[in-house]
Amino acid sequence: MFWTSIYSNDGVYCDDEALKYIHCFMAYPNEYWKYPISVFYQKNKNISNEEFKNAFTMYLRKLISFMFVKFIESPTVNAVKPYVFNFCIDTYYKNEIDCSTFQMPDDIKSRINAFSSSRITKALLLLNSYLFDESQKLIQGKSEIEHIFPQSWQDTNYNGWSKAEAETHLNMLGNKIIFEKRLNIQAGNNYFGKKKDKYKESKIKEVQYLSQIPQNDWLKEDIENRNAEIIDRLYSFFVENLPHKAQEDTNLLFELKAGDEIYKVYQVIEKNTGVEHFRIDKHVYDLSNSDIFNKTLIDVTENFVSLQEAVSSIDRKVYYSGQIKLLNENLRKDINIYLSASN
């Protein structure tokens, strides 16, 4: 009965805010979020309807913050399992979930940015749509991710963009928005000025806002600015609901993938002193304890005084053979200088 009510959005157990969180959970990459919620229902099913709704909303606020941040931190089912088990116990005995042993990563903003194309992207964009305007009603019917700057566009130059420049920004969160499927199909791959006619018909306030922008072009600066706004909005929500004691600001600069090996380069600024340094998180083969038939991947973190030192600590062969994702186009020059020095 409880889950039938939840799936039908009839509002028996949920107020408007709770319905929105459930909608976001429906787009979550796995269903482990359901277990503590089921325990919550069994624990509270005999209290008044109003008390249940108020308590359930607060419960969901913390649960969705944890489940989203934990997946961003470690996108595997095994990473969340032990926490979910403990949440069920917490809920049964204390009627709440205890996140006191969990600390939100200092670099969560950079991590959110890196998850612009992943299994949790739609869930993040849904949450952002609801946080954009608290008066946003539950988004009904089928919705999907709309690329404001279209995924497919003419090979001819588009407002000064080359195809390479466009692809750099195409999959940023700032270029994506939740949009009703029917309207998205009708909007197609038209340019921004043309799409605004369909944006006006949307029931989603964030989409409506885009329709009111006077310009007819959607530019790199627009994507970058909106990208920062989305990340700040999600970050504020997570910080409000989870323990967080950041001693430093961490920004992901670029990610380099070569086969199974991954290199992530960060700018780190100490909050107390303002001192800047650079960090590389490496997921690489352990050459000291591996052989050709038994390779083991390990995680290694290294710190550097300058960006140049960090960039040059990665073998040139990795740059040539791997795929690089730049979060800051200004870094391309530093990397090219390092690579050209070998010629």
C-alpha positions as CSV (number, residue, x, y, z in Angstrom):
1,M,0.0,0.0,0.0
2,F,2.8,2.4,0.9
3,W,4.8,1.9,-2.2
4,T,1.7,1.9,-4.4
5,S,0.9,5.3,-3.0
6,I,4.5,6.5,-3.5
7,Y,4.6,5.4,-7.2
8,S,1.2,7.0,-7.9
9,N,2.2,10.4,-6.5
10,D,-1.2,10.6,-4.7
11,G,0.3,12.6,-1.8
12,V,-1.1,10.4,1.0
13,Y,2.4,10.0,2.6
14,C,4.3,12.8,0.9
15,D,4.0,16.6,0.8
16,D,5.0,18.5,-2.3
17,E,8.7,18.6,-1.3
18,A,8.9,14.9,-0.6
19,L,7.3,14.0,-3.9
20,K,10.1,15.9,-5.7
21,Y,12.8,14.0,-3.8
22,I,11.1,10.7,-4.7
23,H,11.0,11.8,-8.3
24,C,14.8,12.4,-8.2
25,F,15.3,9.0,-6.6
26,M,13.4,7.4,-9.5
27,A,16.3,8.4,-11.7
28,Y,19.0,7.2,-9.3
29,P,21.3,4.5,-10.7
30,N,20.2,1.8,-8.2
31,E,17.3,1.1,-5.8
32,Y,19.1,0.9,-2.5
33,W,17.5,4.1,-1.4
34,K,14.2,2.2,-1.0
35,Y,15.3,0.0,1.9
36,P,15.7,2.7,4.6
37,I,12.5,4.3,3.4
38,S,10.6,1.1,3.9
39,V,11.9,0.9,7.4
40,F,10.9,4.5,8.0
41,Y,7.4,3.6,7.0
42,Q,7.2,0.6,9.3
43,K,8.5,2.7,12.2
44,N,6.1,5.6,11.7
45,K,3.0,4.2,10.0
46,N,0.9,4.6,13.2
47,I,1.5,8.4,13.7
48,S,-0.8,11.1,12.4
49,N,-0.7,11.8,8.6
50,E,0.6,15.3,9.2
51,E,3.4,14.2,11.5
52,F,4.4,11.5,9.0
53,K,4.7,13.9,6.1
54,N,6.8,16.4,8.1
55,A,9.1,13.7,9.4
56,F,9.3,12.0,6.0
57,T,10.4,15.2,4.2
58,M,13.2,15.8,6.6
59,Y,14.3,12.2,6.4
60,L,14.3,12.3,2.6
61,R,16.3,15.5,2.5
62,K,19.2,13.9,4.3
63,L,18.9,10.6,2.6
64,I,18.9,12.0,-0.9
65,S,21.9,14.2,-0.1
66,F,23.9,11.3,1.2
67,M,23.0,8.9,-1.6
68,F,23.8,11.4,-4.3
69,V,27.1,12.6,-2.8
70,K,28.2,9.0,-2.0
71,F,27.6,7.9,-5.6
72,I,29.5,10.9,-6.9
73,E,32.4,10.1,-4.5
74,S,32.3,6.3,-5.4
75,P,30.0,5.3,-8.2
76,T,29.5,1.6,-7.2
77,V,26.8,-0.3,-5.5
78,N,29.2,-1.8,-3.0
79,A,30.2,1.6,-1.8
80,V,26.7,2.5,-0.6
81,K,25.7,-1.0,0.7
82,P,27.2,-0.8,4.3
83,Y,25.8,2.7,4.8
84,V,22.3,1.6,3.7
85,F,22.4,-1.3,6.1
86,N,23.3,1.1,9.0
87,F,20.7,3.6,7.9
88,C,18.0,0.8,8.3
89,I,19.2,0.1,11.8
90,D,19.4,3.8,12.6
91,T,15.9,4.3,11.4
92,Y,14.5,1.4,13.3
93,Y,16.0,2.4,16.6
94,K,16.4,6.2,16.4
95,N,14.0,7.1,13.6
96,E,16.7,8.9,11.7
97,I,19.8,8.3,9.6
98,D,23.2,9.0,11.2
99,C,25.7,10.5,8.8
100,S,28.1,11.7,11.5
101,T,30.8,9.3,10.4
102,F,30.6,10.5,6.8
103,Q,32.4,13.6,5.6
104,M,31.5,15.2,2.3
105,P,34.6,15.3,0.1
106,D,36.4,18.7,0.0
107,D,36.4,18.6,-3.8
108,I,32.7,17.7,-4.2
109,K,32.2,20.7,-6.5
110,S,34.8,19.3,-8.9
111,R,33.4,15.9,-8.6
112,I,29.9,17.1,-9.5
113,N,31.3,18.8,-12.5
114,A,33.0,15.5,-13.6
115,F,29.7,13.7,-13.4
116,S,28.1,15.7,-16.2
117,S,27.8,12.5,-18.3
118,S,27.1,9.6,-16.0
119,R,24.3,7.3,-14.7
120,I,23.4,10.0,-12.1
121,T,23.3,13.0,-14.4
122,K,19.5,12.9,-14.9
123,A,18.9,12.6,-11.2
124,L,21.2,15.6,-10.5
125,L,19.5,17.7,-13.2
126,L,16.1,16.8,-11.8
127,L,17.2,17.9,-8.3
128,N,18.6,21.1,-9.8
129,S,15.3,21.8,-11.5
130,Y,13.4,21.6,-8.2
131,L,16.0,23.6,-6.3
132,F,16.0,26.3,-9.1
133,D,12.6,27.5,-7.9
134,E,10.9,26.2,-4.8
135,S,7.5,26.9,-6.3
136,Q,8.2,24.3,-9.1
137,K,5.4,21.8,-9.1
138,L,6.1,18.0,-9.5
139,I,7.3,17.4,-13.1
140,Q,4.6,15.2,-14.6
141,G,4.9,12.8,-17.5
142,K,8.0,11.7,-19.4
143,S,11.0,14.0,-19.3
144,E,14.5,13.7,-20.7
145,I,17.8,15.6,-20.9
146,E,17.8,18.4,-23.4
147,H,21.0,19.8,-24.8
148,I,20.5,23.5,-25.0
149,F,23.4,23.8,-27.5
150,P,22.3,20.9,-29.8
151,Q,24.2,17.6,-30.0
152,S,23.8,17.6,-33.8
153,W,24.4,20.8,-35.7
154,Q,25.5,22.0,-39.1
155,D,29.2,21.4,-39.9
156,T,29.3,25.0,-40.9
157,N,30.6,27.5,-38.4
158,Y,28.0,28.3,-35.7
159,N,28.4,31.8,-34.3
160,G,32.2,31.6,-34.3
161,W,32.3,28.1,-32.7
162,S,34.4,25.4,-34.3
163,K,33.2,21.8,-33.9
164,A,36.0,21.1,-31.5
165,E,35.1,24.0,-29.3
166,A,31.4,23.0,-29.3
167,E,32.1,19.5,-28.3
168,T,34.2,20.6,-25.3
169,H,31.1,22.3,-23.8
170,L,28.4,20.1,-25.2
171,N,28.2,17.7,-22.3
172,M,28.7,20.1,-19.4
173,L,25.9,20.3,-16.9
174,G,25.5,23.9,-17.9
175,N,24.4,22.8,-21.4
176,K,21.8,20.3,-20.1
177,I,18.4,20.7,-18.7
178,I,15.4,18.6,-17.8
179,F,12.7,19.1,-20.5
180,E,9.4,17.4,-21.3
181,K,10.0,14.6,-23.8
182,R,7.2,15.8,-26.2
183,L,8.5,19.3,-26.3
184,N,12.1,18.1,-26.6
185,I,11.2,16.1,-29.7
186,Q,9.5,19.1,-31.2
187,A,12.4,21.4,-30.4
188,G,14.8,19.1,-32.1
189,N,18.3,20.2,-32.9
190,N,17.4,23.8,-33.7
191,Y,19.6,26.7,-32.5
192,F,18.7,28.4,-29.3
193,G,16.7,31.3,-30.7
194,K,14.4,28.8,-32.4
195,K,14.1,26.4,-29.4
196,K,12.9,29.2,-27.2
197,D,9.4,29.0,-28.8
198,K,9.1,25.5,-27.3
199,Y,10.7,26.4,-24.0
200,K,7.9,28.8,-23.5
201,E,5.4,25.9,-23.5
202,S,7.2,24.0,-20.7
203,K,5.8,23.6,-17.2
204,I,9.4,23.5,-15.9
205,K,10.3,26.9,-14.5
206,E,14.0,26.6,-15.3
207,V,13.1,25.9,-18.9
208,Q,10.7,28.8,-18.9
209,Y,13.5,31.1,-17.6
210,L,15.6,30.2,-20.6
211,S,12.8,31.2,-23.0
212,Q,12.9,34.7,-21.5
213,I,16.5,35.3,-22.2
214,P,16.6,38.0,-24.9
215,Q,19.6,36.7,-26.9
216,N,19.1,34.2,-29.7
217,D,22.5,32.5,-29.3
218,W,23.7,30.1,-26.6
219,L,27.4,30.8,-26.1
220,K,30.3,29.2,-24.3
221,E,30.1,31.8,-21.6
222,D,26.4,31.0,-21.1
223,I,27.2,27.3,-20.6
224,E,30.1,28.0,-18.3
225,N,28.1,30.5,-16.1
226,R,25.1,28.2,-15.9
227,N,27.4,25.2,-15.1
228,A,28.8,27.1,-12.1
229,E,25.3,28.1,-10.9
230,I,24.1,24.4,-11.0
231,I,27.1,23.2,-9.1
232,D,26.8,25.9,-6.5
233,R,23.1,25.2,-6.1
234,L,23.6,21.4,-5.6
235,Y,26.6,22.0,-3.3
236,S,24.6,24.3,-1.1
237,F,21.8,21.7,-0.8
238,F,24.3,19.0,0.1
239,V,26.2,21.1,2.6
240,E,23.0,22.0,4.4
241,N,22.2,18.3,5.0
242,L,25.5,16.6,5.4
243,P,28.6,16.9,7.7
244,H,31.3,19.0,6.0
245,K,34.5,20.4,7.4
246,A,36.4,21.5,4.4
247,Q,39.9,22.9,5.2
248,E,40.7,23.5,1.5
249,D,39.0,24.5,-1.7
250,T,39.7,21.9,-4.4
251,N,39.0,22.3,-8.1
252,L,39.4,19.6,-10.8
253,L,41.4,21.0,-13.6
254,F,41.6,18.0,-16.0
255,E,41.1,14.3,-16.2
256,L,43.3,12.0,-18.3
257,K,42.3,8.4,-19.1
258,A,44.6,5.9,-20.7
259,G,43.1,2.4,-20.8
260,D,42.2,1.5,-17.2
261,E,44.5,4.2,-15.8
262,I,43.0,7.5,-14.7
263,Y,44.8,10.7,-13.7
264,K,42.9,13.6,-12.1
265,V,44.7,16.9,-11.6
266,Y,43.4,19.4,-9.0
267,Q,44.1,23.0,-7.9
268,V,44.1,23.1,-4.1
269,I,43.9,26.3,-2.0
270,E,44.3,26.1,1.8
271,K,41.5,28.1,3.4
272,N,43.5,29.2,6.4
273,T,46.6,30.4,4.6
274,G,45.5,30.9,1.0
275,V,48.5,28.8,-0.2
276,E,48.0,27.2,-3.6
277,H,49.3,23.8,-4.6
278,F,48.4,21.0,-7.0
279,R,47.3,17.5,-6.5
280,I,47.1,14.4,-8.7
281,D,44.9,11.4,-7.9
282,K,46.2,8.4,-9.8
283,H,44.4,5.2,-10.4
284,V,47.3,3.3,-12.0
285,Y,48.9,-0.1,-12.3
286,D,51.2,-1.1,-9.4
287,L,54.3,-1.8,-11.4
288,S,56.3,-2.8,-8.4
289,N,54.0,-5.6,-7.5
290,S,52.5,-6.7,-10.8
291,D,53.6,-8.8,-13.7
292,I,52.3,-9.0,-17.3
293,F,49.8,-11.7,-16.3
294,N,48.7,-10.3,-13.0
295,K,48.2,-6.5,-13.1
296,T,46.9,-4.7,-10.1
297,L,45.4,-1.2,-10.1
298,I,46.1,1.1,-7.0
299,D,45.2,4.6,-6.0
300,V,48.0,7.1,-5.5
301,T,47.9,10.8,-4.5
302,E,50.8,13.2,-5.2
303,N,51.2,16.9,-4.3
304,F,53.1,19.5,-6.3
305,V,54.1,23.1,-5.7
306,S,53.4,24.2,-9.3
307,L,51.0,23.3,-12.1
308,Q,53.9,22.7,-14.4
309,E,55.4,20.2,-12.0
310,A,52.1,18.4,-11.8
311,V,51.6,18.3,-15.6
312,S,55.1,17.1,-16.3
313,S,54.9,14.3,-13.6
314,I,52.7,12.3,-16.0
315,D,54.5,10.5,-18.7
316,R,54.2,12.1,-22.2
317,K,53.1,8.7,-23.6
318,V,50.0,8.9,-21.4
319,Y,49.0,12.2,-22.9
320,Y,49.6,10.9,-26.5
321,S,47.7,7.6,-26.0
322,G,45.0,8.8,-23.6
323,Q,41.9,10.9,-23.7
324,I,41.9,14.2,-21.9
325,K,39.0,16.1,-20.5
326,L,39.8,19.7,-19.7
327,L,37.7,21.6,-17.2
328,N,39.7,24.8,-18.0
329,E,40.7,25.4,-21.6
330,N,43.5,27.6,-20.4
331,L,45.4,24.5,-19.4
332,R,45.8,23.3,-23.0
333,K,48.7,25.8,-23.4
334,D,50.6,24.4,-20.4
335,I,50.1,20.8,-21.6
336,N,51.2,21.6,-25.2
337,I,54.4,23.4,-23.9
338,Y,55.3,20.3,-21.9
339,L,54.6,18.0,-24.9
340,S,56.5,20.1,-27.4
341,A,59.5,20.2,-25.1
342,S,60.1,16.5,-26.0
343,N,60.4,17.3,-29.7
